[in-house]
Amino acid sequence: MTTGRPAPPRTHRRPRSRRVRIALVSGAVAVLLAVAVVAAVVVVPLVRPPGPRPLFQLPVACGETWQLGTYPGHDDFDVDLFPTEGEAWGRPVLASYAGEVTVAGINGSLGGRNPRNPDGPRGRGGGYWVKIDHGGRWETQYLHLLEPPLVRVGQRVAQGEQIGRVGSTGNSGAPHLHYEQRRGWEKVEAHFDGAPSGITHDDTEYTVRRTSRNCVPG
Ligand SMILES: [Zn+2]
């Protein structure tokens, strides 16, 4: 015999709401984890202070002397390189420093300038180009290459490794290498072999000669 009222039949209400609550909590935890992962992987590297400047070398063959210059309307810190001897067309373009290729493709449009047709139609932008991530938020860029880059995205390159050849694709008046060094989001004054280039703004035309120390180590 029972005393008092029998216990009410168990409903499914509580277990179901507990299950819903667990699902909601796990969903929230998953979202928080995803946010944390995005913050760690994407945001932290972007706000982390840049590392020390790599010992960049001229992006051309060891021992060669090139003219580095800029002109009004170029852009601050942009460097155009022309050889002081011989033809510019097809000269090897070398990685300034070891790193990982993050861009190897076409910027803007190629146009139609090549050694057989140097005054062909001008393209837009950088033409064939390469971007290398050197770690510590340092990057270099190489524009107007003659042909598709010799490297591919994701490839590790050594300092001095050839990544392309000098050309005049994109918005380029004559065969040359347009080159930039970047720290984080900003272009900075290009340094070579530890010395500043002196190219800081594009208010006036400015040129300087430097000899490449981009020599294979050892
Ligand atoms: Zn340029």
Residues whose N, C-alpha, C, O or C-beta is under 5 A from the ligand:
A	BS01	ZN	V79 D80 H178
